[in-house]
Amino acid sequence: MKTIGKYQLQRFLGRGTWSVVFKVSLPETGKAGALKLLQPNPVLAELLGMEAMKEIFKREGEILRQLSHPNVLPLWDFDYWRNKPFFITDFFTTSLRDIMGGGHVTTRVIKLEQAVKYTQEILRVLQYLHEMGIVHRDIKPDNILFTENGIINIADFGLVYMDSYPLKGILPSNIIIGSGEYAAPEQLARKKVIPQTDIYSVGVMLYKMLTGCFPRQGGELSNINPACDQNWDRFIKKALAYDPARRFTSAREMEESLLGLYPSVPKQP
């Protein structure tokens, strides 16, 4: 069986623009883990340069090492294989993108209670990250992962904004960080990101879970999903305000407002 370092590869999990991910078994215990190996798209590697990409990948591992939260994939190990960095985290079985299904534009509608539960857990970990001085700036279904025990984890910390660990000097200043429809207006305009930047992305993701489409395609939430009234329209409008100052002031405030709309999901400690 093929190995990377001391880890035996079980199966291929996926490929992104930066890396490939495998399910691996850990030596001695045989416990399953996820191995993320830097293997960028050739175009991206040409644009940024492999040395810069290695530095960014290393930065992601170092940031994960500083974090301790049940909804952030814990870093188990960091090493190099054939001069490429890789790290090991908990094994995950699926992503929110898989659960939503469909294509990029049109996806499956998630039941209201489940969508609220997912969003609540995401907001809780974002509150933690924001208090740590981190703005994720790439919240989207692909980066919401589920472990074998069904625990939600936020992944992909390579390009996060962190007060104490800037990317300046590593990443070209003209690069837009974020993903299409999920990116807040200030990201697309290359302006400074703040916690409300992530709140915008969560608002887009919640809307898409409840409608199967992006906000610019659908219109008022209450006109599409019969489980939502006009209070939901106001909630989404606030989360997606063009001006960050008009959005929720924090992930915690957004969670409290969300649970005011759907109180049957208990507030987590």
C-alpha positions as CSV (number, residue, x, y, z in Angstrom):
1,M,0.0,0.0,0.0
2,K,1.3,3.4,-0.9
3,T,2.5,5.7,1.9
4,I,3.3,9.4,2.4
5,G,5.8,9.6,5.1
6,K,4.8,7.2,7.8
7,Y,1.1,7.3,6.8
8,Q,-0.6,4.6,4.8
9,L,-3.0,6.0,2.1
10,Q,-6.5,4.5,2.3
11,R,-8.3,6.5,-0.4
12,F,-8.4,9.8,-2.2
13,L,-10.8,12.4,-0.7
14,G,-10.5,15.4,-3.0
15,R,-8.5,18.0,-4.8
16,G,-8.5,21.8,-4.5
17,T,-6.5,24.5,-6.2
18,W,-3.9,24.2,-3.5
19,S,-3.7,20.6,-2.3
20,V,-4.9,17.0,-2.5
21,V,-6.4,15.2,0.5
22,F,-6.3,11.5,1.4
23,K,-7.8,9.3,4.1
24,V,-4.8,7.7,5.8
25,S,-4.3,5.3,8.7
26,L,-2.0,6.4,11.5
27,P,0.9,4.1,12.4
28,E,0.6,1.8,15.4
29,T,-3.0,2.7,16.2
30,G,-4.5,2.4,12.7
31,K,-6.8,5.3,13.5
32,A,-8.1,7.1,10.4
33,G,-6.9,10.6,9.7
34,A,-7.0,13.1,6.8
35,L,-3.7,14.0,5.1
36,K,-3.5,17.3,3.2
37,L,-0.6,17.5,0.8
38,L,0.5,20.7,-1.0
39,Q,0.0,19.9,-4.7
40,P,-1.2,23.1,-6.4
41,N,-2.8,23.7,-9.7
42,P,0.1,24.4,-12.1
43,V,-1.3,27.8,-13.1
44,L,-1.5,28.9,-9.5
45,A,2.0,27.5,-8.8
46,E,3.3,29.6,-11.7
47,L,1.5,32.7,-10.5
48,L,2.6,32.5,-6.8
49,G,5.7,30.4,-6.9
50,M,6.2,27.2,-5.0
51,E,8.3,28.7,-2.3
52,A,5.5,31.2,-1.4
53,M,2.9,28.4,-1.5
54,K,5.0,26.3,0.9
55,E,5.3,29.3,3.2
56,I,1.5,29.8,3.1
57,F,0.9,26.1,3.7
58,K,3.3,26.1,6.6
59,R,1.4,29.1,8.0
60,E,-1.9,27.2,7.9
61,G,-0.3,24.4,9.9
62,E,1.1,26.8,12.5
63,I,-2.3,28.6,12.8
64,L,-4.1,25.3,13.3
65,R,-1.6,24.4,16.0
66,Q,-2.6,27.5,18.0
67,L,-6.3,26.8,17.8
68,S,-8.3,24.6,20.3
69,H,-12.0,24.3,19.5
70,P,-14.2,21.3,19.0
71,N,-15.3,22.7,15.6
72,V,-11.8,23.3,14.2
73,L,-10.0,20.3,12.7
74,P,-7.1,19.6,15.2
75,L,-3.6,19.4,13.8
76,W,-2.0,16.1,14.5
77,D,1.3,16.3,12.6
78,F,3.2,18.4,10.1
79,D,5.9,17.1,7.9
80,Y,7.4,17.0,4.4
81,W,7.3,14.4,1.7
82,R,9.4,14.7,-1.5
83,N,10.0,18.4,-0.5
84,K,6.3,19.1,-0.3
85,P,4.6,19.9,3.1
86,F,1.7,18.0,4.4
87,F,-0.3,17.9,7.6
88,I,-2.6,15.4,9.3
89,T,-6.0,16.3,10.9
90,D,-9.1,14.4,12.0
91,F,-10.7,12.3,9.2
92,F,-13.9,13.8,7.8
93,T,-16.5,11.9,5.9
94,T,-18.4,14.6,4.0
95,S,-18.9,18.3,3.5
96,L,-21.8,20.6,3.6
97,R,-21.4,20.9,-0.2
98,D,-22.0,17.2,-0.5
99,I,-25.1,17.4,1.7
100,M,-26.5,20.3,-0.3
101,G,-25.8,18.3,-3.5
102,G,-26.5,19.5,-7.0
103,G,-24.3,21.9,-8.9
104,H,-22.6,25.1,-7.9
105,V,-25.5,27.4,-8.8
106,T,-28.6,25.3,-7.9
107,T,-28.4,23.0,-4.9
108,R,-30.7,20.9,-2.6
109,V,-32.9,22.7,-0.1
110,I,-32.1,21.8,3.5
111,K,-34.9,21.6,6.1
112,L,-35.1,24.7,8.2
113,E,-34.2,23.1,11.6
114,Q,-31.1,21.4,10.1
115,A,-30.0,24.6,8.3
116,V,-30.4,26.6,11.6
117,K,-28.4,24.0,13.5
118,Y,-25.6,24.0,11.0
119,T,-25.5,27.8,11.0
120,Q,-25.5,28.0,14.7
121,E,-22.5,25.7,15.0
122,I,-20.6,27.7,12.3
123,L,-21.3,31.0,14.1
124,R,-20.1,29.6,17.4
125,V,-16.7,28.7,16.0
126,L,-16.5,32.0,14.1
127,Q,-17.0,33.9,17.3
128,Y,-14.1,31.9,18.7
129,L,-11.9,32.7,15.7
130,H,-12.8,36.4,15.7
131,E,-11.9,36.6,19.3
132,M,-8.5,35.1,18.4
133,G,-8.0,37.9,15.8
134,I,-8.8,35.6,12.8
135,V,-11.2,36.4,9.9
136,H,-11.6,33.2,7.9
137,R,-12.7,35.0,4.7
138,D,-13.6,31.8,2.8
139,I,-16.7,30.5,4.5
140,K,-18.5,28.3,2.0
141,P,-20.1,24.7,1.9
142,D,-16.8,23.2,0.7
143,N,-15.0,24.3,3.9
144,I,-17.7,23.0,6.3
145,L,-16.7,19.4,7.0
146,F,-18.3,16.6,9.0
147,T,-16.3,14.0,11.0
148,E,-17.4,10.4,11.4
149,N,-19.2,11.4,14.6
150,G,-21.2,14.1,12.7
151,I,-19.3,17.0,14.2
152,I,-19.1,20.1,12.1
153,N,-15.6,21.5,11.5
154,I,-14.5,24.6,9.7
155,A,-11.5,23.9,7.5
156,D,-9.0,25.7,5.1
157,F,-7.0,28.2,7.1
158,G,-4.4,28.8,4.5
159,L,-5.5,32.3,3.6
160,V,-7.2,33.5,6.7
161,Y,-6.6,37.0,7.9
162,M,-4.8,37.0,11.3
163,D,-3.6,40.1,13.1
164,S,-0.5,38.5,14.4
165,Y,0.4,36.5,11.3
166,P,-0.1,38.6,8.2
167,L,0.3,37.4,4.6
168,K,1.8,40.7,3.5
169,G,5.0,40.0,1.7
170,I,4.0,36.4,1.0
171,L,0.9,36.8,-1.2
172,P,0.6,39.3,-4.0
173,S,-1.5,42.3,-3.0
174,N,-3.7,42.0,-6.1
175,I,-5.0,38.6,-5.2
176,I,-8.7,38.5,-4.2
177,I,-9.3,36.0,-1.3
178,G,-12.7,34.4,-1.2
179,S,-15.1,32.4,-3.3
180,G,-17.4,34.0,-5.8
181,E,-20.9,34.5,-4.5
182,Y,-19.8,33.9,-0.9
183,A,-17.3,36.7,-0.9
184,A,-18.3,39.9,0.8
185,P,-18.3,43.2,-1.2
186,E,-15.2,44.5,0.7
187,Q,-13.3,41.3,-0.3
188,L,-14.0,41.8,-4.0
189,A,-13.0,45.5,-3.6
190,R,-9.7,44.4,-1.9
191,K,-10.6,46.4,1.2
192,K,-9.8,45.5,4.8
193,V,-11.7,42.4,6.1
194,I,-13.3,42.3,9.5
195,P,-15.5,39.8,11.4
196,Q,-18.5,41.1,9.5
197,T,-16.9,39.8,6.3
198,D,-17.5,36.2,7.5
199,I,-21.0,37.1,8.6
200,Y,-21.8,38.0,5.0
201,S,-20.6,34.6,3.8
202,V,-22.7,32.8,6.5
203,G,-25.7,34.8,5.4
204,V,-25.2,33.7,1.7
205,M,-24.7,30.1,2.8
206,L,-27.8,30.0,5.0
207,Y,-29.9,31.5,2.2
208,K,-28.6,28.9,-0.2
209,M,-29.4,26.1,2.2
210,L,-33.0,27.3,2.5
211,T,-33.6,28.1,-1.2
212,G,-31.2,26.1,-3.3
213,C,-29.9,29.3,-5.0
214,F,-27.8,32.4,-4.4
215,P,-29.4,35.6,-3.1
216,R,-29.0,37.5,-6.3
217,Q,-30.9,34.8,-8.1
218,G,-33.8,34.2,-5.7
219,G,-35.2,37.4,-4.2
220,E,-37.0,37.4,-0.8
221,L,-36.5,34.3,1.2
222,S,-40.2,34.3,2.4
223,N,-41.3,34.1,-1.3
224,I,-39.3,30.9,-1.9
225,N,-39.4,28.9,1.3
226,P,-42.8,28.7,3.0
227,A,-41.2,27.9,6.3
228,C,-39.8,31.4,6.5
229,D,-41.7,34.6,7.1
230,Q,-40.8,38.3,6.6
231,N,-38.7,38.2,9.8
232,W,-36.4,35.9,8.0
233,D,-36.2,38.4,5.1
234,R,-35.0,41.1,7.5
235,F,-32.5,38.7,9.1
236,I,-31.0,37.8,5.7
237,K,-31.0,41.5,4.6
238,K,-29.0,42.5,7.7
239,A,-26.5,39.7,7.2
240,L,-26.0,40.6,3.6
241,A,-25.9,44.4,4.0
242,Y,-23.4,45.9,1.5
243,D,-22.0,48.1,4.2
244,P,-20.3,45.9,6.9
245,A,-21.3,48.3,9.6
246,R,-25.0,47.5,8.9
247,R,-24.5,43.8,9.4
248,F,-24.6,42.0,12.7
249,T,-21.9,43.3,15.0
250,S,-20.7,39.8,15.8
251,A,-21.2,36.1,15.1
252,R,-22.7,35.8,18.6
253,E,-25.3,38.5,17.9
254,M,-26.2,36.8,14.6
255,E,-26.6,33.5,16.4
256,E,-28.9,35.1,19.1
257,S,-31.0,36.7,16.3
258,L,-31.2,33.4,14.5
259,L,-32.4,31.5,17.5
260,G,-35.0,34.3,18.1
261,L,-36.4,33.3,14.7
262,Y,-36.2,29.6,15.4
263,P,-36.1,29.0,19.1
264,S,-36.7,25.2,19.0
265,V,-33.0,24.8,18.4
266,P,-31.4,25.3,21.9
267,K,-28.7,27.9,22.3
268,Q,-25.3,26.2,22.8
269,P,-23.1,27.1,25.8
